Amino acid sequence: MKLANWLLAVVIYSGTGWIAQAEAPLRVAVLEFQDQTGLRSDPRLGGAMPAGALAERGVFMLGKHLVNHPGFVLIDRRDFINQVEQQTLLDSGRPTATRPSFLHAAQALRADAVLRGSLISFSPGTRTVNQGGHRAEFATLSVRVALEALDAIDGTVVAVADGTAETQVRQTAAVQTTLGESQILDLLDEAVARAVPALEQTLAARAERQRERPTVRLSVHSTADPALVEINGILVGTTPLEDFEIYKGDHVLTVGKPGYRDVTKRILFEHDSRVEVPMLRTELSADELKEVLESMRLHLFLGEPGIVIHRLD
């Protein structure tokens, strides 16, 4: 069983993927803000500030608009990055060579979504006008950003939004204007501000759909309590686990403990269910192994205890 962090003996995950949640602001963590621009800006219109340097400011700008937003709870990015860097994945209590992804950190911090941003355009456009022998150039500097929200369970993109901001400058033979860093940052700030509401609206609609999904209660017992319980790869507690609320549907249940073999089953949960898991030690004599294998069953009780479905391991 690969666990995000053995020290987190019990983590109750409040994300929108498979565990029912109450209506509340979404917990989000900002992963990064990348430079995906292709053109270099005019030196007078932002060219003195490289696109990469502008994108680096994007994390701050995004956090600025999220921190006071009623629809979001912003996770401290330092905690998030430290969690990514310090985590050591364990397999049956032993360190593994597998490096943790940002998703493990997000799950440990109970994030509902991970956000990442991109600076996708930072370039000028020009329009030249000749009037009565006078030539004037109208230059426009445009900044466009894209925001993505990733599901904290499997990393799938669940929401996308973009925002654009621009400023126009009139350049003539007599008057030449050069934009400063502060003016360029204001454009980035405006573009992010325009993208956040659309992102929030999409995430809120998704959360509402999740809240409307029917739920069931799951209880898990094992023959070697306490054992660690994962649902869809997320550590949710230890056995005996009682009346844990999940969304109705297909889930992967894994129960494991150091010194025992992991038991993993994909089960379609349509009713309140109780699962009893027989645990097999990793080191057994031949006679013990034969006895356990002959009797091993995964018992799934649906509805009344008298209704039993046996599933072979």
Secondary structure, DSSP 8 states (H G I E B T S, - for coil): -EES-TT--------SSSS---S--EEEEEEEEEE---S---IIIIITS-HHHHHHTHHHHHHHHHHT-TTEEE--HHHHHHHHHH---EETTEE-S----HHHHHHHTT-SEEEEEEEEEEEEEEEEEEETTEEEEEEEEEEEEEEEEEETTT--EEEEEEEEEEEEEEEESS------HHHHHHHHHHHHHHHHHHHHHHHHHHHHHHHTS-EEEEEEEETTSS-EEEETTEEEEESSEEEEEEESEEEEEEEE-TTB--EEEEEEE-S-EEEEE---BSS--HHHHHHHHHH--EEEEESSTT-EEEE--
